[in-house]
Amino acid sequence: MNNITFVSTQEFTQAAFNQVAKIVAEHGHPCLDVCCPAESTERCLEHLAIVASDWSYDYSFIDAHLETYKKANAEIREYLGE
């Protein structure tokens, strides 16, 4: 088993935010795969980015996932006529 070591609590928390964003984004993929808007994924990523920002963490990784979902969800809604 590999040990992962972080230099600081801030580095650990940043890695945790990024990992949670990755997990949430992966969880939404099945919705997009069947042309269904992943609205809960978008909302979750948006909230996660707000929390990271409020706590002065870098939310750019979260925001990249969020922008992908915003765009995909908008395209699906437009396609479905919503």
N, C-alpha and C positions, 0 to 999 in steps of 0.2 A: 504494500500500500504506500502510495506517495503522500508525503506530508506537504501541506501548503502553508507557508509562513508569510505573514503580513508584517510590514514594518511598523504600522500604526493601526489604531482603531479606525481612523478615518479611511485608510486604504482598504481595510476589511469591509467597512460599511459600503464604500463605493463599489467594491466587487460584488457585494450582496445585492445592491440595487441593480447592477447590470445583469446579474444572473437571474433575478426575479423577472426583469424585463424580457429576457430571452425566453424564459419558461412561459410567461404569459403570451408572448408573441407566437410561440410554437403551438400553444393551446388553441389559438384562433385560426390556425391554418385550415383545419377541416371545414370550417364554415365557408371560407373563401373558396376552397376546392369545389364546393357544390353551389357556388354562386349565391351564397347567402351572406348578407352583411354581418360582420363580426363586431357588432356594436358594443357588446359588453367588453370585448378585448380592447377596443378603442377607448372606452371610458376608463377601464382599469389602467391602461398605459398613461392616459392623461392624468389621472389622479397620482400615479406613481411619480410622474415627472414633476408635478406640483410639489409633492412631499420632498423629493430630492432637492428641488430648487429652494424650497423653504428652509431646508436644513443645510443649505450652501454646498451641496454636492453637485458634481458635473452630471447634468441630465441629458447630455447630447446623445448618448447611446440609446437611452429610453426614447428620446424625441425622434430619432431615426426610425425606430420601430413604429412609433405613433404616427408619423407622417406617412409611412407605408400603408398603415391601416386606414387612415383618413382618406387617402387617395383611392385605395381599393374599395372601401365601403361606398364612397361617393360614386364610383364607376358602376358598382353593382346596383345601387339605388336608381341611378339614371337608367340603366339597362332595364330594370324592373318597372320603371315608370313611377317610382315613389317620389 
